[in-house]
């Protein structure tokens, strides 16, 4: 078996991965803000989890984030 390393392909994949990570982080921050807002906050583990699941499914970046979901809280790293 022969394996070739293509530096151009590696550069494009790294760039795409960074773009996806930034987009996921931006969307998760929006959900966090919705949970923390004073007027009509997003509440309940199920509702918060559904919104977070939509974002993670859209970008396929779940393995890169550590999530904490509570009844009235949401955080990520």
Secondary structure, DSSP 4 states (H G I P E B T S, - for coil): ------HHHHHHHHHHHHHHHHHHHHHHHHHHHHHH-SSS---SHHHHHHHHHHHHHHHT-GGG--EEE-SS-EEE-
